[in-house]
Amino acid sequence: MTLRRLLTTIALGLGLLACEGPTLPIPPPAALSAPDGDGFVRLTGEAPPSSLVAAFNETQDQGVLGGADDEGRYELRLRANAGDAVSYFYFLADGSRSGSGDLIVPAPPP
């Protein structure tokens, strides 16, 4: 089972995608780092407090889930290479889901 299917299955099982209203806007992340020496990027930003934040590397078909803290801050670590396409979104406890944002992983500085 791919991670995308797993995330969808979990979300459906929890009823998080059952929202009938429009999707919520997602603020852009504060930062998406270039890959580090181990091949991971850091995605940091703010979402509603205590929401579940997800980032998915479309190029590598891998993703990660993490939670925003009580202040709404989150930090996710995702395997990625420069040029990979990454989407991100969040879920609220009431089942609301944000729209998704899309980013391209930057190259490390020369």
The 8 nearest C-alpha neighbors of each residue, nearest first, counted from 0:
[[1, 4, 2, 5, 3, 6, 8, 7],
 [2, 0, 4, 3, 5, 60, 61, 6],
 [1, 3, 5, 4, 61, 6, 62, 0],
 [2, 4, 6, 1, 5, 7, 60, 61],
 [5, 3, 7, 1, 2, 6, 8, 0],
 [4, 6, 2, 8, 3, 7, 9, 1],
 [7, 5, 9, 3, 8, 4, 2, 10],
 [6, 8, 4, 10, 5, 9, 11, 3],
 [7, 9, 5, 11, 6, 10, 12, 4],
 [10, 8, 12, 6, 7, 11, 5, 13],
 [9, 11, 7, 15, 13, 12, 8, 6],
 [12, 10, 14, 8, 13, 9, 16, 15],
 [13, 11, 9, 10, 14, 8, 15, 7],
 [12, 14, 10, 11, 15, 9, 16, 94],
 [13, 15, 11, 17, 12, 16, 10, 94],
 [14, 16, 94, 10, 13, 17, 11, 95],
 [17, 15, 18, 14, 11, 94, 10, 96],
 [18, 16, 14, 15, 19, 94, 11, 95],
 [17, 19, 95, 16, 94, 20, 15, 96],
 [20, 18, 17, 21, 95, 16, 22, 94],
 [21, 19, 18, 22, 95, 23, 17, 96],
 [22, 20, 23, 19, 18, 95, 96, 97],
 [21, 23, 97, 98, 96, 20, 24, 95],
 [22, 24, 97, 98, 96, 25, 21, 95],
 [25, 23, 97, 98, 26, 22, 99, 96],
 [26, 24, 97, 98, 27, 23, 88, 99],
 [25, 27, 28, 24, 46, 45, 44, 100],
 [26, 28, 25, 29, 100, 44, 45, 30],
 [29, 27, 44, 30, 43, 26, 42, 45],
 [28, 30, 44, 43, 27, 31, 45, 42],
 [31, 29, 28, 43, 42, 32, 44, 41],
 [32, 30, 42, 41, 43, 40, 33, 104],
 [33, 31, 40, 41, 30, 34, 42, 105],
 [32, 34, 107, 105, 106, 40, 104, 35],
 [35, 33, 40, 39, 38, 80, 32, 79],
 [34, 36, 38, 37, 39, 40, 33, 32],
 [35, 37, 38, 34, 39, 40, 33, 107],
 [38, 36, 35, 39, 34, 78, 40, 79],
 [39, 37, 34, 35, 36, 78, 79, 80],
 [40, 38, 78, 34, 77, 35, 79, 37],
 [41, 39, 34, 32, 77, 76, 33, 79],
 [42, 40, 76, 32, 75, 31, 43, 77],
 [41, 43, 31, 75, 74, 30, 76, 40],
 [44, 42, 74, 30, 73, 29, 28, 41],
 [43, 45, 28, 29, 73, 72, 30, 74],
 [44, 46, 72, 71, 73, 28, 47, 26],
 [45, 47, 71, 48, 67, 72, 50, 26],
 [46, 48, 71, 50, 49, 45, 67, 91],
 [71, 47, 49, 69, 70, 50, 67, 68],
 [50, 48, 67, 68, 69, 66, 71, 47],
 [51, 49, 91, 67, 48, 47, 90, 66],
 [50, 52, 66, 90, 89, 65, 67, 91],
 [53, 51, 89, 65, 66, 64, 88, 50],
 [54, 52, 64, 88, 87, 63, 89, 65],
 [53, 55, 87, 63, 62, 86, 64, 85],
 [54, 56, 62, 86, 85, 61, 57, 87],
 [55, 57, 85, 61, 58, 59, 60, 62],
 [58, 56, 60, 84, 59, 85, 55, 86],
 [57, 59, 56, 83, 60, 84, 85, 61],
 [58, 60, 61, 56, 57, 79, 83, 78],
 [61, 59, 57, 56, 58, 62, 2, 3],
 [62, 60, 56, 59, 55, 2, 57, 63],
 [61, 63, 55, 54, 56, 2, 77, 60],
 [62, 64, 54, 53, 77, 55, 65, 75],
 [65, 63, 53, 52, 54, 51, 62, 66],
 [66, 64, 52, 51, 53, 75, 63, 67],
 [65, 67, 51, 52, 50, 49, 68, 73],
 [66, 68, 73, 49, 71, 72, 50, 48],
 [67, 69, 71, 49, 70, 72, 48, 66],
 [68, 70, 48, 71, 49, 67, 72, 47],
 [69, 71, 68, 48, 72, 67, 49, 47],
 [48, 72, 70, 67, 46, 47, 68, 45],
 [73, 71, 45, 67, 68, 70, 44, 46],
 [74, 72, 67, 43, 44, 45, 66, 68],
 [75, 73, 43, 42, 41, 44, 76, 72],
 [74, 76, 42, 41, 65, 77, 43, 73],
 [75, 77, 41, 40, 39, 42, 74, 78],
 [78, 76, 39, 40, 79, 63, 75, 41],
 [77, 79, 39, 38, 40, 76, 80, 61],
 [80, 78, 39, 38, 77, 40, 83, 34],
 [81, 79, 83, 34, 82, 38, 104, 78],
 [80, 82, 106, 104, 105, 83, 34, 33],
 [81, 83, 104, 103, 80, 105, 84, 106],
 [84, 82, 104, 58, 103, 80, 81, 79],
 [83, 85, 103, 57, 58, 102, 56, 82],
 [86, 84, 56, 102, 55, 101, 57, 103],
 [87, 85, 101, 55, 100, 54, 99, 102],
 [86, 88, 54, 100, 99, 53, 55, 101],
 [89, 87, 99, 53, 97, 52, 98, 100],
 [90, 88, 52, 51, 97, 96, 53, 50],
 [91, 89, 96, 51, 50, 95, 97, 52],
 [90, 92, 50, 95, 93, 94, 96, 51],
 [91, 93, 94, 90, 50, 95, 15, 51],
 [94, 92, 91, 95, 15, 18, 90, 14],
 [95, 93, 15, 92, 91, 18, 16, 14],
 [96, 94, 91, 18, 93, 90, 15, 97],
 [97, 95, 90, 22, 89, 23, 91, 94],
 [98, 96, 23, 22, 24, 89, 25, 88],
 [97, 99, 22, 24, 23, 25, 88, 96],
 [100, 98, 88, 87, 86, 97, 101, 25],
 [99, 101, 87, 86, 88, 98, 102, 25],
 [100, 102, 86, 85, 87, 99, 84, 103],
 [103, 101, 85, 84, 86, 104, 100, 31],
 [102, 104, 84, 82, 83, 85, 105, 101],
 [103, 105, 81, 82, 83, 33, 102, 84],
 [106, 104, 33, 81, 103, 82, 107, 32],
 [105, 107, 81, 33, 108, 104, 82, 34],
 [108, 106, 33, 109, 105, 34, 81, 35],
 [107, 109, 106, 33, 105, 34, 32, 81],
 [108, 107, 106, 33, 105, 81, 34, 35]]
